[in-house]
Amino acid sequence: MNTVQGKIGDRALRAGMVGTGMIFDETYRPFFERARAEGLHGRRFGLVEVPLAAVASRTGKRAEAYRRAAGGRIGDFQSFSGETAVERLLDTGVDFVCVATPDDRHYAVARKVLEAGKHLLVEKPSVLALHELDELERLAREKGVLAKVVYHKLLDPDHKKLRTLVADGQLRHANNGYCSLLEPKQVSGSQFAEWIRGRNPGTYVAVHYIKLIDFTFGGRLKTVSCTGQRGIVGESGGTTWDSTQLRLIYDRDDGREAAFDIHTSWVTPDNFPGYVEQEVQFRFDNGVWNAHSRRRGVECTIEGKTPVEIKISMNNHYNGTFLEPWGERSQRGYGIEAIERFVREVATVEFGGPSAGRADRLREARALAYDDISAERQAVAAVHAMEAILARHAAGEPDGVVRVNHDGKGLVLFLPGAAKPEVLYEGKVWREPA
Ligand SMILES: NC(=O)c1ccc[n+]([C@@H]2O[C@H](COP(=O)([O-])OP(=O)(O)OC[C@H]3O[C@@H](n4cnc5c(N)ncnc54)[C@H](O)[C@@H]3O)[C@@H](O)[C@H]2O)c1
C-alpha cells in the first residue's frame, strides 16, 4: 500500500499529521523523531520506517518553525495550510493520519481521512456526538482501516496498576468516586485562545476520566448530569465555560449502581505548583484508591523559575525530557507510548504476516477496547450528553439530566419544567445484555 520513494524502502508507514499545536509538540513530535532515529521494530512486523511525510495546520507557522528548529531530527516533510490543507495532505500518499485539531474539529478531518482509506489516530474524544461516531465506524469498516483514539492516561503506570488490581479481583466493585483535573489559566487564556469560544474543559479533559472509569470498571452508563461556571474565560451568561462538574451513574450486571463525579477547570492560577493538577479517589467494596499528581513523588524548587517557567511538581511519567544514564538525551513517557502503540498496530496489520491474513489482523487490532473508536461509545455518549446539557444551560435552561437507553432511545434529555424530553440520539448506546 505504500508509495514510498528514496531510501525509506517498502517497509514504511508514511505519516500525516493534522494539527501541529501543543499536543503535537509534546507527544507526536518526540515519537516521530525517535522513529526517524531508530525505526520501529517488532517481532511480528520486523523493521518498519515511519517518516513524517506531511503536516496540515491552519497557518503553517508552527510547522515551519519546527522544520527550522528540528535540523536532522526529522526528515523532509510537506506542509499544507489553509482551507484545502487536509485534502492536499491526503493526496501525498500517506498511510496513516494523526488528527490533533481542537476537539470540535476532529470529526470533519477524521471523516476525510477515513474516506481516503487511511488509518486514523485522533485525539480524545474522537468526536462530540454519537451519530458522528457511527459514521466514522462505518467508514473504517467500509475502507478496511483502523480508527483509533488517544486516551494516554490509560497508559499511565498508576492507572495500569489500578486496572490490574481490578482485573485481578484485588479491588472489588467500584461503587463511587471523584476525579478532579485542573488546567492552568494560560491554557484557556492564551494557548487555546483561537478556539476556546463556546468550548468547555469537560470535553477537553474530563473525558480522560470518563474513559478511565468506563474502561477500568465497566458497566452500563445510565445517567449523565452536568453543571458549570462562566465569567472568567468568557461572559458570565455566554457559552464558554471556566469549569464543569459532571456526574455519571452506571448500572452493573449484579444490579448495583455506581456513581462518579468529575470536576475540571482551565482557570487555575498560572503560579499553581503543578501544571495539571490531578486527583482521584475510587471507593470499592473492599478498598479505596487515592491518587494525587502532587504526591507522585517529586517536588523541586529553582529560584526564579518555579512555579511559573518550571513547575514545582512534575509529571515525569507523561512526557519528560531526560539525560539518560548512558549519556543520550531522550524524551519519553506514556504520552509518547500511546502514539507508538497505535503505529505498532498499523504495522502489524500491514506487515505482520501474509496479505491473506490482513482481515484477521485488522479484526485483532479492532478488538482492543483501550483505543478503538468502536469501544468509545459510552465515553462519547457522556460527552454528547454533557455538551447538550451545557448548551441548554447557556440558553437559559439549566439542570438538565440525560438518561441513556431510555424508553428505546439512546440519549434522552430531561429539562426541569419541559413538557417533553428531547431525544438527542435515537440509536442504542449499548446493547441489552443477552
Ligand atoms: N491527550 C491529551 O492529554 C491532550 C492534551 C492536549 C491536547 N489534546 C488534544 O489535542 C487536540 C489539539 O490540542 P492542542 O493542545 O494541540 O491545540 P493547539 O491549539 O495547540 O493546536 C491545534 C492545532 O490544530 C490546527 N488546526 C485547527 N483547526 C484546523 C483545521 N480545521 N484543519 C487543520 N488544522 C487545524 C492548528 O493550526 C494547530 O496546529 C485537541 O483535541 C485536544 O483535546 C490532548
The ligand as a Gaussian input file, in Angstrom:
#p B3LYP/6-31G(d) Opt

LIG

0 1
 N       -4.195000      13.679000      25.180000
 C       -4.076000      14.807000      25.908000
 O       -3.888000      14.835000      27.119000
 C       -4.171000      16.082000      25.208000
 C       -3.506000      17.202000      25.686000
 C       -3.632000      18.382000      24.966000
 C       -4.432000      18.395000      23.855000
 N       -5.084000      17.283000      23.436000
 C       -5.993000      17.281000      22.284000
 O       -5.280000      17.570000      21.104000
 C       -6.072000      18.368000      20.268000
 C       -5.304000      19.620000      19.909000
 O       -4.940000      20.265000      21.095000
 P       -3.648000      21.178000      21.170000
 O       -3.411000      21.378000      22.605000
 O       -2.531000      20.639000      20.364000
 O       -4.258000      22.513000      20.478000
 P       -3.497000      23.732000      19.801000
 O       -4.462000      24.846000      19.750000
 O       -2.155000      23.931000      20.440000
 O       -3.214000      23.216000      18.288000
 C       -4.248000      22.951000      17.386000
 C       -3.664000      22.713000      16.006000
 O       -4.728000      22.363000      15.117000
 C       -4.626000      23.153000      13.926000
 N       -5.947000      23.298000      13.359000
 C       -7.016000      23.919000      13.894000
 N       -8.086000      23.790000      13.071000
 C       -7.663000      23.080000      11.999000
 C       -8.283000      22.614000      10.833000
 N       -9.583000      22.843000      10.619000
 N       -7.554000      21.913000       9.925000
 C       -6.248000      21.660000      10.150000
 N       -5.593000      22.061000      11.280000
 C       -6.302000      22.764000      12.175000
 C       -3.998000      24.454000      14.377000
 O       -3.406000      25.125000      13.286000
 C       -2.967000      23.907000      15.385000
 O       -1.823000      23.472000      14.702000
 C       -7.392000      18.607000      20.998000
 O       -8.314000      17.623000      20.597000
 C       -7.042000      18.352000      22.430000
 O       -8.134000      17.883000      23.183000
 C       -4.927000      16.124000      24.079000

